[in-house]
Amino acid sequence: MVRFENVWLKYRQTGEATLAASPDIVCGVTFEIPDGGFRWIIGASGAGKTSVLKLMYLAEHPSRGQIDILGTQVAHLSRRDLALLRRRIGVVYQDFRLLPHLSAYDNVALPMRIARKPETQIKSDVTELLQWVGLAQKHHSRPDELSGGEQQRVAIARAVVGRPKLLVADEPTGNLDEDQAERLMLLITALNRLGTTVVIATHNLGLVARYPAACLEIAGGKLVADG
């Protein structure tokens, strides 16, 4: 389960005198997503979608309110327990965040290696995923040798390779053509059917129409629609 209860987040600016004087970028947001649920997050650019996602994958901490992720209250977790919880969350970042010195294979394998999975399992799962996303011939390519769409596919493969309990994706199909977007949505919806909770922020309302699910609509940092 993912639950936000009256969650606020302030914009933290370097050198600002006090946090209290900072503007709110998430304003009193409340919603709940059941285990195995699927939600789109929609809204105009700058509405606060990415900020809500950052709170969800624990990159930001709310200035007020309560957040439960996968049934765990995050407010008072130790650093170790936060790290363990993050391992259960797959994240597709809008800016990919691939490690530039690693190959496509090693970028995808990284979450499994952090979790100390056997190399035989890593090889099998990573090879299968890279083939699924159409990068079977790019195992050894570093990010700077890949196109933007190819980097996006590596980022998605890395996010799902550990079969996370929660998948959070920020514009995961933004750099992909329609065929690639459809193929990756098939992968994401298959994970969802296996029990992964999925939350995707997107501007692509055509994609939302083709894969109907409940939407969280954000405007001005506020939740204006849930359903």
Summary of the structure (lengths in Angstrom):
residues: 227
radius of gyration: 17.6
end to end distance: 16.4
largest distance: 52.7
contacts: 698
relative contact order: 0.19
helix: 37%
strand: 25%
